[in-house]
């Protein structure tokens, strides 16, 4: 998976001087914000764990949770379900802001247009690639991630208050559709055309549109709220300690309030659900809260441990997430479906499988960064997306990538 960029003001407290990006028309280099690389890596590790658990269940592993731990890791209704992916999308929004910060500040129409087309190309590439990957790895976030980049290309020049309003509108629209579907179903007229179907099966343009906006695993309604939140947060970088504490506090309030309302409200269970595939308002509220807390906490830990080998390894992982995301898909299919070395079992099987994969993945990412500086799929991705971007966007320069599950 990949973000837009990982560069920002040199005032950040957690920077990597050896990973820099070229200024648009100057020789000065801007260091990376390592916080975002580490957050991206942790989010992708979580995506991998939840994916392996869910896909092993599809292959016959134990499906019904029987204890607290299994309910906690339930890939469809548990409190971790899609939360890692939401964090990844939020960091992508922050990356979009960092990538476009120079052109937006200068108000140069040519520079803004170049950034807009760069984001659009990246989005189209991920959308198309994700569409075909969905045939092999159903529910992949790459498909939706491409749509988020296209949306970001349209939105990045808007003021923060408009981004907040658009995100809130996306969440409200998803909750409204949830209520409407419930009403129609209660009346005996369920809108099958809206809630069922899959574009990779039907190859229908209508289903492709509905999958993207409404009924897929990470649809724009309500997931656009996480992208918009990330774009606003990117404008606040680098976080001061006071701002980080305030954001973490807001996240705690959102999380606690959402779960409290789920228990005290007496409305239909679907309308007060915090499960991701119900698309309810409380799901969005709690996920906004958990994402804010994750961004602040992981960022704080990164700053405190910036010199440690583990943090540096995770940062390297966060710069090769597109390659590692595809690697986790290939490894699963190789070891589970083709060679049958890994057999569906319990939650422990998924955790050990994912843990072993990531132990090797972090080591491989670190070694690859030292050798080549940019992941193999990241190189291909940037060669396509930066083509024709002009002198201000040099393809394949040392602005490493990352990417969400």
Secondary structure, 3 states (H helix, E strand, C coil): CCCCCCECCCCCCCEEEEEEEECCCCCCEEEEEHHHHHHHHHHHHHHHHHHHHHHHHHCCCCCCCCCHHHHHCCCCCCCCCCHHHHHHHHHHHHHHHHHHHHHHHHCCHHHHHHHHHHHHHHHHHHHHHHHHHHHHCCCCCHHHHHHHHHHHHHHCCCCHHHHHHHHHHHHHHHHHHHHHHHHHHHCCCCCHHHHCCCHHHHCCHHHHHHHHHHHCCCCHHHHHHHHHHHHHHHCCCCCCHHHHHHHHHHHHHHHHHHHHHHHHCCCCCCCCCCCHHHCCHHHHHHHHHHHHHHHHHHHHHHHHCCCCHHHHHHHHHHCEHHHHHHHHHHHHHHHHHHCCCCCCCCHHHHHHHHHHHHHHHHHHHHHHHHHCCCCHHHHHHHHHHCCCCCCCCCCCCCCCECCCC
